[in-house]
């Protein structure tokens, strides 16, 4: 990861970070491969830093007979179906897009059709749109209609992969005609993606020998995604080096009240009821880094410990 420079890694005695794959990671990757090979409409929602792009890239690397078209419009809110068609034409041929939309649509179908039915070496085609949660719902509907195009009696001709934040789920849900035809792979803990034990294993393998057992458990409780874990450990590595430590232990890993609150999943209302403090006071204590009323902070931490069902979080508090 570019975030962690080599001099910092060298200080802790590691030349490079490890790579971690869970059983569920492999299963999710295989689900993606199967969906693409079956020309499905695949939706992959997940939090920022959940590993969506890394997971999908790993699946791409294993598919040798698929031509992937990545739609490069960085302004997804204004991404039209014409721009998707243009991307396919650019990537599958040396032709320029026809000016007339009807002619361009026929050009699109012809290029994909001849690609998938080539007598010498047929390829599957997969259209990929990242940051798809930003798409307009009408573009989503048009993608569904585009996928239903036929060539030589074949339909659907290609697969579509939409990758985005959790809001993508709601966007698809609004368009029932898309929802009913889509396969969704949710990168969520509730679906088996990066569970607590997975996160602990991730830390121990990627940062082998750098983080103590207790510290790894605490980090896994307060950090939910691989990117969040990497960023958190990077900051603690800098703290440890400054203090002269050669490992990240419980002295270095001390979660803030904000981190504990987020990890607990509790609400301000629940904490207000438990502590008899005003919600505004709890909000200030959690979010204001300059808040200094240690008695109230301690009271809130005690409430989090009392209300949470996570034993590891209790220890972190």
DOVOKOL-859082 format. One record per residue (C-alpha): residue number from 1; residue in three letters; chain; x, y, z. Coordinates in Angstrom, 2 decimals. Example, Ala and Ser with C-alpha at 12.3 -4.5 7.8 and 13.67 -1.06 7.14 Angstrom:
BEGIN
   n res chain       X       Y       Z
   1 Ala     A   12.30   -4.50    7.80
   2 Ser     A   13.67   -1.06    7.14
***
This chain:
BEGIN
   n res chain       X       Y       Z
   1 Unk     A    0.00    0.00    0.00
   2 Unk     A    1.42    3.39   -1.06
   3 Unk     A    0.17    4.94    2.17
   4 Unk     A    2.91    3.27    4.23
   5 Unk     A    6.42    4.24    3.15
   6 Unk     A    9.30    1.78    3.09
   7 Unk     A   11.31    3.51    5.79
   8 Unk     A    8.45    3.02    8.25
   9 Unk     A    8.10   -0.63    7.27
  10 Unk     A   11.85   -1.13    7.63
  11 Unk     A   11.74    0.33   11.14
  12 Unk     A    9.44   -2.55   12.14
  13 Unk     A   11.58   -5.12   10.34
  14 Unk     A    9.34   -5.90    7.38
  15 Unk     A   10.28   -5.47    3.72
  16 Unk     A    6.73   -5.56    2.40
  17 Unk     A    3.20   -6.11    3.59
  18 Unk     A    1.56   -9.53    3.39
  19 Unk     A   -1.56  -10.40    1.37
  20 Unk     A   -4.65  -11.91    2.91
  21 Unk     A   -7.45  -13.96    1.38
  22 Unk     A  -10.31  -15.38    3.41
  23 Unk     A  -12.43  -18.35    2.40
  24 Unk     A  -15.34  -15.94    1.86
  25 Unk     A  -13.06  -13.69   -0.22
  26 Unk     A  -12.41  -16.59   -2.59
  27 Unk     A  -16.12  -17.47   -2.66
  28 Unk     A  -17.09  -13.86   -3.50
  29 Unk     A  -14.44  -13.77   -6.23
  30 Unk     A  -15.75  -17.02   -7.73
  31 Unk     A  -19.31  -15.67   -7.62
  32 Unk     A  -18.15  -12.69   -9.69
  33 Unk     A  -16.43  -14.95  -12.22
  34 Unk     A  -19.54  -17.11  -12.57
  35 Unk     A  -21.80  -14.07  -12.99
  36 Unk     A  -19.62  -12.60  -15.74
  37 Unk     A  -19.32  -15.94  -17.53
  38 Unk     A  -23.13  -16.25  -17.47
  39 Unk     A  -23.66  -12.72  -18.89
  40 Unk     A  -25.47  -11.55  -15.78
  41 Unk     A  -26.18   -8.06  -14.50
  42 Unk     A  -24.05   -7.96  -11.36
  43 Unk     A  -24.28   -5.35   -8.58
  44 Unk     A  -21.43   -5.07   -6.05
  45 Unk     A  -22.18   -2.56   -3.26
  46 Unk     A  -19.82   -1.98   -0.34
  47 Unk     A  -18.48    0.66    2.02
  48 Unk     A  -15.56    2.88    1.10
  49 Unk     A  -12.38    0.84    1.53
  50 Unk     A  -14.22   -2.49    1.75
  51 Unk     A  -12.05   -3.95   -1.01
  52 Unk     A  -14.50   -3.87   -3.93
  53 Unk     A  -11.96   -2.88   -6.57
  54 Unk     A   -9.28   -5.26   -5.30
  55 Unk     A  -11.75   -8.15   -5.22
  56 Unk     A  -13.05   -7.42   -8.71
  57 Unk     A   -9.51   -7.01  -10.11
  58 Unk     A   -8.58  -10.40   -8.70
  59 Unk     A  -11.54  -11.91  -10.55
  60 Unk     A  -10.59  -10.11  -13.77
  61 Unk     A   -7.08  -11.58  -13.59
  62 Unk     A   -8.55  -15.09  -13.73
  63 Unk     A  -10.81  -14.48  -16.76
  64 Unk     A   -8.69  -14.80  -19.89
  65 Unk     A  -11.52  -15.03  -22.43
  66 Unk     A  -13.40  -11.90  -21.41
  67 Unk     A  -12.98   -8.42  -22.84
  68 Unk     A  -13.70   -5.85  -20.15
  69 Unk     A  -14.94   -2.40  -21.05
  70 Unk     A  -14.45    0.07  -18.19
  71 Unk     A  -16.63    3.15  -18.61
  72 Unk     A  -14.23    6.01  -17.83
  73 Unk     A  -16.70    8.88  -17.43
  74 Unk     A  -15.61   10.43  -14.13
  75 Unk     A  -18.85   12.42  -13.85
  76 Unk     A  -21.17    9.49  -13.27
  77 Unk     A  -24.13   11.76  -12.48
  78 Unk     A  -24.07   12.82  -16.14
  79 Unk     A  -23.14    9.44  -17.59
  80 Unk     A  -25.55    8.67  -20.42
  81 Unk     A  -26.21    5.44  -22.26
  82 Unk     A  -24.57    7.03  -25.33
  83 Unk     A  -21.31    7.31  -23.40
  84 Unk     A  -21.50    3.65  -22.40
  85 Unk     A  -22.02    2.73  -26.05
  86 Unk     A  -19.06    4.94  -27.02
  87 Unk     A  -16.83    3.17  -24.49
  88 Unk     A  -17.66   -0.20  -26.03
  89 Unk     A  -17.00    1.06  -29.56
  90 Unk     A  -13.65    2.57  -28.54
  91 Unk     A  -12.49   -0.55  -26.68
  92 Unk     A  -13.66   -3.22  -29.11
  93 Unk     A  -12.68   -1.61  -32.41
  94 Unk     A  -10.73    1.04  -34.25
  95 Unk     A  -13.97    2.60  -35.46
  96 Unk     A  -15.32    5.96  -34.45
  97 Unk     A  -18.85    6.15  -33.00
  98 Unk     A  -21.56    6.91  -35.56
  99 Unk     A  -23.17   10.32  -35.15
 100 Unk     A  -26.73    9.10  -35.42
 101 Unk     A  -27.84    7.34  -32.20
 102 Unk     A  -29.73    4.63  -34.09
 103 Unk     A  -26.68    3.91  -36.25
 104 Unk     A  -24.44    3.95  -33.18
 105 Unk     A  -26.70    1.48  -31.36
 106 Unk     A  -26.52   -0.90  -34.33
 107 Unk     A  -22.75   -0.42  -34.42
 108 Unk     A  -22.60   -1.31  -30.72
 109 Unk     A  -24.63   -4.51  -31.19
 110 Unk     A  -22.60   -5.53  -34.22
 111 Unk     A  -19.25   -5.07  -32.48
 112 Unk     A  -20.27   -7.02  -29.38
 113 Unk     A  -22.04   -9.67  -31.46
 114 Unk     A  -19.05  -10.32  -33.70
 115 Unk     A  -16.77  -10.41  -30.64
 116 Unk     A  -18.78  -13.10  -28.85
 117 Unk     A  -19.43  -15.19  -31.99
 118 Unk     A  -15.96  -14.97  -33.56
 119 Unk     A  -15.25  -18.34  -35.16
 120 Unk     A  -11.51  -18.25  -34.44
 121 Unk     A  -11.49  -16.93  -30.88
 122 Unk     A  -14.75  -15.82  -29.31
 123 Unk     A  -14.65  -13.56  -26.24
 124 Unk     A  -17.27  -12.70  -23.68
 125 Unk     A  -17.83   -8.98  -23.13
 126 Unk     A  -18.31   -7.32  -19.75
 127 Unk     A  -19.19   -3.65  -19.26
 128 Unk     A  -17.93   -2.33  -15.91
 129 Unk     A  -19.06    0.88  -14.23
 130 Unk     A  -17.41    1.88  -10.95
 131 Unk     A  -18.88    4.54   -8.66
 132 Unk     A  -22.19    3.28  -10.03
 133 Unk     A  -24.12    4.60   -7.02
 134 Unk     A  -23.83    8.01   -8.70
 135 Unk     A  -25.60    6.92  -11.88
 136 Unk     A  -28.94    8.49  -12.75
 137 Unk     A  -31.77    5.99  -12.42
 138 Unk     A  -32.69    6.50  -16.09
 139 Unk     A  -29.18    5.47  -17.13
 140 Unk     A  -29.61    2.35  -15.03
 141 Unk     A  -32.84    1.52  -16.82
 142 Unk     A  -31.23    2.12  -20.21
 143 Unk     A  -28.37   -0.24  -19.28
 144 Unk     A  -30.91   -2.95  -18.57
 145 Unk     A  -32.56   -2.37  -21.97
 146 Unk     A  -29.19   -2.29  -23.72
 147 Unk     A  -28.30   -5.65  -22.23
 148 Unk     A  -31.39   -7.17  -23.84
 149 Unk     A  -30.10   -6.47  -27.37
 150 Unk     A  -29.90   -9.55  -29.63
 151 Unk     A  -27.36  -10.69  -32.21
 152 Unk     A  -27.65  -13.93  -34.18
 153 Unk     A  -30.36  -15.04  -31.76
 154 Unk     A  -28.09  -14.58  -28.71
 155 Unk     A  -29.42  -12.65  -25.71
 156 Unk     A  -28.07  -11.36  -23.45
 157 Unk     A  -24.89  -10.62  -25.40
 158 Unk     A  -22.81   -9.35  -22.50
 159 Unk     A  -22.57   -8.93  -18.74
 160 Unk     A  -22.72   -5.68  -16.79
 161 Unk     A  -20.96   -5.09  -13.46
 162 Unk     A  -21.98   -2.12  -11.31
 163 Unk     A  -19.62   -1.34   -8.43
 164 Unk     A  -20.39    1.32   -5.84
 165 Unk     A  -21.19    2.43   -2.32
 166 Unk     A  -24.11    0.97   -0.31
 167 Unk     A  -26.45    3.57   -1.85
 168 Unk     A  -26.20    1.52   -5.05
 169 Unk     A  -28.51   -1.04   -3.43
 170 Unk     A  -31.27    1.56   -3.05
 171 Unk     A  -30.71    2.89   -6.57
 172 Unk     A  -31.25   -0.61   -7.98
 173 Unk     A  -34.22   -1.22   -5.68
 174 Unk     A  -36.00    1.84   -7.11
 175 Unk     A  -35.79    0.34  -10.59
 176 Unk     A  -37.72   -2.90  -10.15
 177 Unk     A  -37.10   -3.95  -13.74
 178 Unk     A  -33.36   -3.85  -12.93
 179 Unk     A  -33.66   -5.31   -9.43
 180 Unk     A  -35.48   -8.42  -10.62
 181 Unk     A  -32.78   -9.14  -13.21
 182 Unk     A  -29.74   -8.33  -11.07
 183 Unk     A  -27.48  -10.54   -8.98
 184 Unk     A  -26.21   -8.62   -5.94
 185 Unk     A  -23.02   -9.43   -4.05
 186 Unk     A  -23.03   -7.33   -0.87
 187 Unk     A  -19.61   -6.78    0.66
 188 Unk     A  -21.00   -6.56    4.18
 189 Unk     A  -20.03   -8.24    7.44
 190 Unk     A  -23.56   -9.65    7.73
 191 Unk     A  -22.97  -11.45    4.42
 192 Unk     A  -19.67  -12.94    5.61
 193 Unk     A  -17.39  -10.24    4.19
 194 Unk     A  -14.55   -9.16    6.51
 195 Unk     A  -16.01  -10.47    9.75
 196 Unk     A  -14.37   -9.63   13.07
 197 Unk     A  -12.20  -12.75   12.91
 198 Unk     A  -11.35  -11.98    9.29
 199 Unk     A  -10.17   -8.52   10.32
 200 Unk     A   -8.03   -9.93   13.11
 201 Unk     A   -6.48  -12.43   10.69
 202 Unk     A   -6.00   -9.65    8.13
 203 Unk     A   -3.99   -7.60   10.63
 204 Unk     A   -1.88  -10.56   11.75
 205 Unk     A   -1.03  -11.62    8.18
 206 Unk     A   -0.63   -8.25    6.45
 207 Unk     A    1.34   -6.75    9.37
 208 Unk     A    3.03   -9.94   10.52
 209 Unk     A    4.87   -9.43   13.82
 210 Unk     A    4.10   -5.70   14.00
 211 Unk     A    0.86   -5.73   16.02
 212 Unk     A    0.45   -7.60   19.30
 213 Unk     A   -2.49   -9.97   19.77
 214 Unk     A   -4.48   -7.70   22.10
 215 Unk     A   -3.85   -4.63   19.96
 216 Unk     A   -4.93   -6.51   16.82
 217 Unk     A   -8.24   -7.43   18.45
 218 Unk     A   -8.88   -3.84   19.50
 219 Unk     A   -8.09   -2.51   16.02
 220 Unk     A  -10.38   -5.12   14.45
 221 Unk     A  -13.22   -3.94   16.68
 222 Unk     A  -12.92   -0.23   15.85
 223 Unk     A  -12.03   -0.62   12.15
 224 Unk     A  -14.46   -2.31    9.76
 225 Unk     A  -12.79   -2.25    6.35
 226 Unk     A   -9.31   -3.16    5.03
 227 Unk     A   -8.56    0.43    4.03
 228 Unk     A   -9.66    1.73    7.43
 229 Unk     A   -7.43   -0.85    9.13
 230 Unk     A   -4.46    0.10    6.95
 231 Unk     A   -4.89    3.80    7.65
 232 Unk     A   -5.33    3.22   11.40
 233 Unk     A   -2.24    1.01   11.69
 234 Unk     A   -0.21    3.45    9.64
 235 Unk     A   -0.97    6.20   12.15
 236 Unk     A   -0.17    3.90   15.09
 237 Unk     A    3.11    2.85   13.42
 238 Unk     A    4.14    6.49   13.34
 239 Unk     A    3.17    6.87   17.00
 240 Unk     A    5.12    3.75   17.95
 241 Unk     A    8.25    4.86   16.11
 242 Unk     A    8.08    8.28   17.75
 243 Unk     A    7.84    6.59   21.17
 244 Unk     A   10.67    4.19   20.35
 245 Unk     A    8.45    1.08   20.27
 246 Unk     A    9.24   -1.80   17.93
 247 Unk     A    5.69   -3.14   17.98
 248 Unk     A    2.17   -1.77   18.17
 249 Unk     A    0.73   -2.83   21.51
 250 Unk     A   -2.13   -1.81   23.79
 251 Unk     A   -0.16    1.19   25.01
 252 Unk     A   -0.13    2.56   21.47
 253 Unk     A   -3.66    1.45   20.53
 254 Unk     A   -6.05    3.47   22.66
 255 Unk     A   -9.34    4.05   20.83
 256 Unk     A  -10.87    7.50   20.99
 257 Unk     A  -14.41    8.02   22.27
 258 Unk     A  -15.52    8.66   18.68
 259 Unk     A  -14.04    5.34   17.52
 260 Unk     A  -15.67    3.47   20.40
 261 Unk     A  -19.04    5.12   19.70
 262 Unk     A  -18.94    4.20   15.99
 263 Unk     A  -17.81    0.64   16.73
 264 Unk     A  -20.58    0.16   19.30
 265 Unk     A  -23.35    0.98   16.84
 266 Unk     A  -25.20    2.75   19.66
 267 Unk     A  -27.26    5.91   19.23
 268 Unk     A  -27.04    9.23   21.04
 269 Unk     A  -30.50    8.55   22.40
 270 Unk     A  -29.41    5.25   23.95
 271 Unk     A  -26.36    6.83   25.59
 272 Unk     A  -28.38    9.81   26.82
 273 Unk     A  -30.85    7.46   28.47
 274 Unk     A  -28.07    5.39   30.05
 275 Unk     A  -26.02    8.36   31.30
 276 Unk     A  -28.76   10.97   31.97
 277 Unk     A  -26.63   13.39   29.95
 278 Unk     A  -28.09   15.62   27.27
 279 Unk     A  -27.71   14.39   23.69
 280 Unk     A  -25.92   17.62   22.81
 281 Unk     A  -23.36   16.90   25.54
 282 Unk     A  -22.77   13.38   24.25
 283 Unk     A  -22.50   14.64   20.68
 284 Unk     A  -19.90   17.22   21.73
 285 Unk     A  -17.91   14.67   23.73
 286 Unk     A  -17.89   12.20   20.82
 287 Unk     A  -17.18   14.60   17.96
 288 Unk     A  -15.33   17.59   19.39
 289 Unk     A  -11.61   16.79   19.67
 290 Unk     A  -11.19   19.75   22.03
 291 Unk     A  -13.78   18.48   24.52
 292 Unk     A  -12.02   18.11   27.87
 293 Unk     A  -14.63   17.10   30.48
 294 Unk     A  -12.96   13.84   31.51
 295 Unk     A  -15.70   12.94   34.01
 296 Unk     A  -18.39   13.01   31.33
 297 Unk     A  -16.14   11.20   28.85
 298 Unk     A  -15.59    8.48   31.42
 299 Unk     A  -19.35    8.28   32.06
 300 Unk     A  -20.05    7.83   28.34
 301 Unk     A  -17.36    5.17   27.99
 302 Unk     A  -18.85    3.30   30.92
 303 Unk     A  -22.27    3.47   29.24
 304 Unk     A  -20.84    2.08   26.01
 305 Unk     A  -19.24   -0.75   27.94
 306 Unk     A  -22.53   -1.44   29.73
 307 Unk     A  -24.73   -1.37   26.63
 308 Unk     A  -22.56   -3.17   24.10
 309 Unk     A  -22.85   -6.92   23.60
 310 Unk     A  -19.40   -7.18   22.03
 311 Unk     A  -16.98   -8.55   24.63
 312 Unk     A  -13.95   -7.40   22.63
 313 Unk     A  -15.35   -3.88   22.53
 314 Unk     A  -15.89   -4.01   26.30
 315 Unk     A  -12.17   -4.76   26.68
 316 Unk     A  -11.29   -1.92   24.32
 317 Unk     A  -13.27    0.53   26.45
***
